Structures are given as C-alpha cells and as structure tokens.
Amino acid sequence: MVGWARYAPPAVSPRGLPWHTGNGGTMFRRQFPAVALLGLACLAQAHAQTAQSYPAKPIRFIVPYAPGGSTSHVARLVAAKLAESWGQPVVVDNKPGGNTVIGSDTLAKSPPDGYTISLAASTHATVPHLIANLPYDPVRDFTPVAAMVTTQLVLVLNPAVPANNVLEFIALAKAKPDTLNFAAVGTGSSTHLAAEVFKSVTGVRMQHVPYKGTAPALTDLIGGQIQLNFDTPVTSIPHVQAGRLKALAITGKARLAALPDVPTFAEAGLPEYDFQLWFGVLAPAGTPKDIVDKISAAIGKVLTLPDVRQQLANQGLDVAYRTPDQFKSLIRADLERFGKVIKAAGIKAE
C-alpha cells in the first residue's frame, strides 16, 4: 500500500536482546566492560571521598543499657574524645531493655553510613543463646569496629552478710544452700554468667534475681533485699569506699588501685576462678570498610590518651584495643564459649 511501510521486528539474539546483532552489537560488547570498570572506579572514588569527609554530621552512639553503669561511663568518655577529634557531636543514646535486644536491634536497622554506632559488651555473645527468635543475627547484621576495654569484676556483699573473705563466703553458701540471692542485669547477662561460673567452680547454690539495670540492683543490694553481686568496679567502688558494700575479691591478675586492700580471687584462695568482660563498638552490616577503619583508628587513638587511660584504670577497666578483624574473631569465639557455659548451667531466658 502506498504510504505504508512493512513492519520488520528487530532481530533478537539468543540472549533475547535486540542490540546483540550486527556491528553495533559487537561494539557494545567491547565497550561494556570498559563502561563497567569506569562505573566501579567512580563508585570507589565516591566512597573514598565519603570516608575522607567523614564525619560531616553528628554521630549517634547507642548504648543498649540504662544510664549509670560502666557501659555508659565508657561510651560517654570515648564519645567526648571522638567529638573533640572530629569536630562533630557524638551523642550517646541509652536504649535499655530486652537484655540489650532493643538497642542492638535499633543499630541493626540503622542506615549503614557510619552515623549510627553502638557500644557492645560481652552480652552480645550471650543473648543469642537465650532468645530463640532474635530480630537480628549477632554476626551477619553487624560490622565490628573496635574492641576497647576489658573489665574486671568485683564480688560485693551487703555488709550484714557474715563473711569477710572468699573462703568464708563459700563456707556460708554451702551451709545455707539456696538462701543467698545474687543480682545480675538480665538473665544470661555477662554478670549472670560470672555468678554461674562461680557456682560451678565452688559447688555453691545461690538464687539469681534479674534486674533491668545496675543502679536498681545496687540499691537493693545496699538495702539488703539481695545479698551479693558480681559487679563492674566502676559502679561498686564508691559504695565500697563509703562502707555501704563489702568487697571480697576481684577477677583478673592484679589488684585495683582504687581498692588496694581487696585481693584477687587467686590471692583469696580461688585461683581457678577468673572472669572478665569486654566492651567494644559495632556498626550496622554494610557500613563501608573505609569508614569503619576510620572510626576504629580514631577509637584506638583515643585509648592511647593518658587521661583516658587513667580514667579507665580508676574504673577497673583495662585498655584492650582490637582492630575490626580481631574484634570479629573475639565475638565469634565468645559466642561459642558462652554458649557452652549457658548450656552447662541450664540458663533459660525469663
């Protein structure tokens, strides 16, 4: 027909794409790798520029514990120094609850851009063994940034408990099984496991009373509602010094400068008992490696500052910086180690 041209459908290659035929298709195939490489190069350059300019806005530093505990002390100390170094606010955001699950889940669901990080403690490796349906995976949903410190634990008693050293306390607990109550922040928390390991090593029987935070646990310990606690030194030292609590021994290899008269468990006659915790920093999974490395290096530098080291030492904390890869290995090892302790103790979430 005049004025009409016959329609010819485009040739389709075996790949189903019309542009894979003829000279043009050959040219496309030759050019595509170059275009792809150019795109990757641009993307890498953009990431490098992002890391170079990081941080360009305030950083949120989640703490999955209530204010007032050793975790908050460490987070606020490090946050203040990072803010000074970066010239950007580092805002500590306490999000307690659910045995750290609420804060950890908040981090896992945050944008992986380096502007939300979180303090993590050894509890990060215990919770997965206690809660069947966690809203996150403890390994896949997080990027390890840095391990920062380890902390000793101190066994503290209400002053009315008739025991003045570890061996006397063990004898008392054996004479009165299941009558002494110990506090721990959450079921299966690190301090709970510390008490369970103590029970296993000594053969004593004591009752666990879970608390939502260190502050209410210490209030009840001082008031006599519970009899003992395995606590981090930073929160117990003032009460021991004031005579409101009685310290029997500390974990670790050396005495604390703030409690020079309190022996280690080895010195107190129980060398087979030792238990230390770690604090570190996590970011959401997918956070660019160059940003993670920049945060990690900044934290490592903060931990070399003399005033920071002194403040940490005063709280019974030892600097134990680890790189992202080293921290990742520590988390995996503790997931396995604590899993065995929890299973052996028969601990169940409450």
C-alpha positions as CSV (number, residue, x, y, z in Angstrom):
1,M,0.0,0.0,0.0
2,V,1.1,3.5,-0.8
3,G,2.2,5.4,2.3
4,W,2.7,2.3,4.4
5,A,5.9,0.5,5.1
6,R,6.0,-3.1,6.1
7,Y,7.0,-3.5,9.8
8,A,10.0,-5.7,10.5
9,P,10.5,-6.7,14.1
10,P,14.0,-6.2,15.5
11,A,16.4,-9.1,15.3
12,V,16.7,-10.9,18.6
13,S,19.8,-12.6,19.7
14,P,19.9,-15.8,21.6
15,R,20.2,-13.7,24.7
16,G,16.8,-12.1,23.9
17,L,18.3,-8.6,23.5
18,P,17.9,-6.8,20.1
19,W,21.2,-4.9,20.3
20,H,23.4,-8.0,20.2
21,T,23.5,-8.3,16.4
22,G,25.4,-6.6,13.8
23,N,28.4,-4.4,14.1
24,G,26.7,-2.2,16.7
25,G,26.3,-5.3,19.0
26,T,29.9,-6.1,18.7
27,M,30.9,-2.6,19.6
28,F,28.6,-2.7,22.6
29,R,30.1,-5.9,23.9
30,R,33.6,-4.4,23.5
31,Q,32.6,-1.2,25.2
32,F,30.5,-2.6,28.1
33,P,33.5,-3.9,30.2
34,A,35.1,-0.5,29.9
35,V,31.9,1.3,30.9
36,A,31.5,-1.1,33.9
37,L,35.1,-0.6,35.0
38,L,34.6,3.2,34.7
39,G,31.5,3.0,36.9
40,L,33.3,0.9,39.5
41,A,36.1,3.4,39.6
42,C,33.7,6.3,40.0
43,L,32.0,4.4,42.8
44,A,35.3,3.7,44.6
45,Q,36.2,7.3,44.2
46,A,32.9,8.4,45.7
47,H,33.4,6.0,48.7
48,A,36.9,7.4,49.2
49,Q,35.6,11.0,49.2
50,T,32.9,10.0,51.6
51,A,35.4,8.4,54.0
52,Q,37.7,11.4,53.6
53,S,34.9,13.9,54.6
54,Y,33.5,11.6,57.4
55,P,32.1,12.7,59.7
56,A,30.1,15.5,58.1
57,K,27.3,15.5,60.7
58,P,26.6,14.3,64.3
59,I,27.1,10.7,65.1
60,R,24.6,8.7,67.2
61,F,26.3,6.4,69.8
62,I,23.7,3.8,71.1
63,V,24.2,2.2,74.5
64,P,21.9,-0.7,75.0
65,Y,21.9,-0.3,78.8
66,A,20.4,2.0,81.3
67,P,22.4,5.2,82.3
68,G,24.7,4.9,85.3
69,G,26.5,1.7,84.5
70,S,30.1,1.1,83.4
71,T,29.0,0.8,79.7
72,S,27.6,4.4,79.8
73,H,30.7,5.7,81.5
74,V,32.9,4.2,78.8
75,A,30.7,5.3,76.0
76,R,30.5,8.9,77.2
77,L,34.2,9.1,77.8
78,V,35.0,7.8,74.3
79,A,32.2,9.9,72.7
80,A,33.6,13.1,74.2
81,K,37.1,12.5,72.9
82,L,35.8,11.5,69.4
83,A,33.7,14.7,69.3
84,E,36.8,16.7,70.1
85,S,38.9,15.0,67.4
86,W,36.2,15.1,64.7
87,G,34.6,18.4,65.4
88,Q,31.2,16.8,65.3
89,P,28.9,15.9,68.2
90,V,28.8,12.2,69.2
91,V,25.5,11.8,71.0
92,V,25.2,9.0,73.5
93,D,21.7,7.4,73.3
94,N,20.8,4.9,76.0
95,K,18.3,2.4,74.8
96,P,18.0,-0.3,77.5
97,G,15.6,-3.2,77.6
98,G,15.2,-6.7,76.4
99,N,18.6,-7.8,77.7
100,T,20.2,-5.4,75.2
101,V,18.0,-6.6,72.3
102,I,16.2,-3.2,71.9
103,G,19.4,-1.2,71.4
104,S,21.0,-3.9,69.3
105,D,18.0,-4.2,67.0
106,T,17.9,-0.4,66.6
107,L,21.5,-0.5,65.4
108,A,20.9,-3.4,63.1
109,K,18.1,-1.5,61.4
110,S,20.0,1.8,61.1
111,P,21.5,3.1,57.8
112,P,25.0,1.6,57.3
113,D,26.6,5.0,56.7
114,G,28.8,5.3,59.8
115,Y,26.5,7.8,61.6
116,T,25.0,5.3,63.9
117,I,27.3,3.1,66.0
118,S,26.7,1.2,69.3
119,L,28.6,0.1,72.3
120,A,28.5,-3.7,72.7
121,A,29.5,-5.8,75.7
122,S,30.1,-9.5,76.2
123,T,26.3,-9.8,76.5
124,H,26.2,-9.5,72.7
125,A,27.6,-13.1,72.6
126,T,25.3,-14.5,75.3
127,V,21.8,-13.2,74.2
128,P,21.7,-15.4,71.0
129,H,21.8,-18.5,73.2
130,L,18.9,-17.3,75.3
131,I,16.4,-15.8,72.9
132,A,15.1,-18.1,70.2
133,N,13.7,-15.5,67.8
134,L,16.1,-12.6,67.9
135,P,15.1,-9.8,65.4
136,Y,18.8,-9.8,64.2
137,D,21.7,-12.1,63.7
138,P,24.6,-11.3,66.0
139,V,27.2,-11.8,63.3
140,R,25.6,-11.1,59.9
141,D,23.7,-7.9,60.9
142,F,26.7,-6.1,62.4
143,T,30.1,-4.8,61.5
144,P,32.7,-5.0,64.2
145,V,34.5,-1.7,64.6
146,A,36.8,-2.0,67.6
147,A,37.2,-3.8,70.9
148,M,38.1,-1.1,73.5
149,V,38.5,-2.4,77.1
150,T,38.2,-5.4,79.3
151,T,36.8,-5.1,82.8
152,Q,37.4,-7.0,86.0
153,L,34.5,-8.0,88.2
154,V,34.3,-7.5,92.0
155,L,32.4,-9.7,94.3
156,V,30.5,-7.4,96.7
157,L,28.3,-8.3,99.6
158,N,25.8,-6.5,101.8
159,P,27.7,-5.6,104.9
160,A,25.3,-7.7,107.0
161,V,26.4,-11.0,105.3
162,P,28.6,-12.8,107.9
163,A,31.6,-13.4,105.6
164,N,34.8,-11.4,105.3
165,N,36.7,-13.3,102.7
166,V,36.0,-15.6,99.8
167,L,36.6,-18.9,101.6
168,E,34.3,-17.8,104.5
169,F,31.6,-16.8,101.9
170,I,31.9,-20.2,100.2
171,A,31.5,-22.0,103.5
172,L,28.5,-19.8,104.3
173,A,26.8,-20.5,101.0
174,K,27.4,-24.2,101.3
175,A,26.0,-24.2,104.9
176,K,22.8,-22.4,103.7
177,P,22.1,-23.6,100.1
178,D,19.7,-21.5,98.0
179,T,19.3,-18.9,100.7
180,L,21.7,-16.3,99.3
181,N,20.4,-14.1,96.4
182,F,22.7,-12.6,93.8
183,A,21.8,-9.8,91.3
184,A,22.5,-9.6,87.6
185,V,21.4,-7.2,84.9
186,G,19.2,-9.5,82.9
187,T,19.0,-13.3,82.6
188,G,22.1,-14.7,80.8
189,S,24.0,-11.4,81.0
190,S,27.7,-11.4,81.5
191,T,27.4,-10.8,85.2
192,H,24.9,-13.6,85.5
193,L,27.3,-15.9,83.8
194,A,30.1,-14.8,86.1
195,A,28.0,-15.9,89.1
196,E,27.1,-19.2,87.3
197,V,30.7,-19.9,86.7
198,F,31.5,-19.2,90.3
199,K,28.8,-21.6,91.4
200,S,30.2,-24.2,89.1
201,V,33.8,-23.8,90.3
202,T,32.9,-23.8,94.0
203,G,29.8,-26.0,94.2
204,V,27.6,-23.5,96.0
205,R,23.9,-23.0,95.4
206,M,22.6,-19.4,95.1
207,Q,19.5,-17.8,93.6
208,H,19.5,-15.4,90.7
209,V,17.5,-12.2,90.8
210,P,17.4,-10.4,87.4
211,Y,17.4,-6.6,87.3
212,K,16.9,-4.2,84.4
213,G,19.9,-2.1,85.3
214,T,22.9,-1.8,87.6
215,A,21.5,1.1,89.6
216,P,18.4,-0.7,90.9
217,A,20.4,-3.8,91.6
218,L,22.9,-1.9,93.8
219,T,20.0,-0.1,95.6
220,D,18.6,-3.4,96.6
221,L,22.0,-4.8,97.5
222,I,22.7,-1.9,99.8
223,G,19.2,-2.2,101.2
224,G,19.6,-5.9,102.0
225,Q,16.9,-7.2,99.6
226,I,19.7,-9.3,98.0
227,Q,23.0,-10.4,99.5
228,L,25.6,-10.2,96.7
229,N,26.6,-9.2,93.3
230,F,29.3,-9.7,90.7
231,D,29.7,-6.1,89.6
232,T,31.9,-4.0,87.5
233,P,34.2,-1.9,89.7
234,V,33.2,1.5,88.4
235,T,29.7,1.3,90.0
236,S,30.7,-0.5,93.2
237,I,33.9,1.3,94.2
238,P,32.1,4.4,95.7
239,H,29.8,2.2,97.8
240,V,32.7,0.0,99.0
241,Q,34.8,3.1,99.9
242,A,31.8,4.5,101.8
243,G,31.2,1.3,103.7
244,R,27.8,0.6,102.1
245,L,29.1,-2.6,100.5
246,K,31.8,-5.1,101.3
247,A,34.2,-6.3,98.6
248,L,35.7,-9.7,98.9
249,A,37.8,-10.2,95.7
250,I,38.3,-9.1,92.1
251,T,38.8,-11.1,89.0
252,G,42.0,-10.5,86.9
253,K,45.6,-10.8,87.7
254,A,46.2,-7.6,89.7
255,R,44.6,-5.6,92.4
256,L,42.8,-2.3,91.7
257,A,44.5,0.9,92.6
258,A,41.1,2.2,93.9
259,L,40.7,-0.9,96.1
260,P,44.2,-1.8,97.2
261,D,43.1,-3.9,100.1
262,V,40.8,-6.2,98.0
263,P,42.6,-9.3,96.8
264,T,42.3,-11.1,93.5
265,F,40.5,-14.4,93.6
266,A,43.8,-16.2,93.2
267,E,45.1,-14.4,96.3
268,A,41.9,-15.1,98.1
269,G,42.4,-18.9,97.7
270,L,40.3,-19.5,94.5
271,P,42.9,-19.3,91.6
272,E,40.7,-21.4,89.3
273,Y,38.0,-18.7,89.1
274,D,38.5,-15.8,86.7
275,F,36.0,-13.9,84.5
276,Q,36.5,-10.8,82.5
277,L,34.2,-8.8,80.2
278,W,34.8,-6.7,77.1
279,F,33.3,-3.6,75.7
280,G,33.6,-2.7,72.0
281,V,31.9,-0.8,69.2
282,L,29.7,-2.1,66.4
283,A,28.2,-0.6,63.3
284,P,25.4,-1.9,61.1
285,A,26.3,-4.5,58.5
286,G,27.2,-3.0,55.2
287,T,29.0,0.1,56.6
288,P,31.8,0.9,54.2
289,K,35.1,-0.6,55.2
290,D,37.0,2.7,54.8
291,I,34.6,4.4,57.2
292,V,34.8,1.5,59.7
293,D,38.6,1.7,59.6
294,K,38.5,5.4,60.2
295,I,36.2,5.1,63.2
296,S,38.3,2.2,64.5
297,A,41.6,4.1,64.2
298,A,40.1,7.1,65.9
299,I,38.9,5.0,68.8
300,G,42.4,3.4,69.0
301,K,44.0,6.8,69.2
302,V,41.5,7.9,72.0
303,L,42.5,4.9,74.0
304,T,46.2,5.9,73.9
305,L,45.5,9.3,75.6
306,P,47.0,9.4,79.1
307,D,43.9,11.0,80.7
308,V,41.6,8.4,79.1
309,R,43.7,5.5,80.3
310,Q,43.8,6.9,83.8
311,Q,40.1,7.4,84.0
312,L,39.6,3.9,82.7
313,A,42.1,2.4,85.2
314,N,40.3,4.3,88.0
315,Q,37.1,2.4,87.0
316,G,38.8,-1.0,86.9
317,L,39.0,-1.1,83.1
318,D,42.0,-2.2,81.1
319,V,42.6,-0.9,77.6
320,A,42.4,-3.8,75.2
321,Y,42.0,-2.3,71.7
322,R,41.4,-4.7,68.8
323,T,41.0,-4.0,65.1
324,P,37.8,-4.8,63.3
325,D,39.0,-8.2,62.2
326,Q,40.4,-9.0,65.6
327,F,37.2,-7.9,67.3
328,K,35.2,-10.1,64.8
329,S,37.3,-13.1,65.9
330,L,36.7,-12.3,69.6
331,I,32.9,-12.1,69.1
332,R,32.8,-15.5,67.3
333,A,35.0,-17.1,69.9
334,D,32.8,-15.8,72.8
335,L,29.6,-16.9,71.0
336,E,30.9,-20.4,71.2
337,R,32.4,-20.1,74.7
338,F,29.4,-18.6,76.4
339,G,27.1,-21.0,74.6
340,K,28.8,-23.8,76.4
341,V,28.5,-22.1,79.8
342,I,24.8,-21.3,79.3
343,K,24.1,-24.9,78.3
344,A,26.0,-26.4,81.2
345,A,24.2,-24.1,83.7
346,G,20.8,-24.7,82.2
347,I,20.1,-21.0,82.0
348,K,16.8,-20.1,80.4
349,A,15.5,-16.6,79.5
350,E,12.9,-15.2,81.8
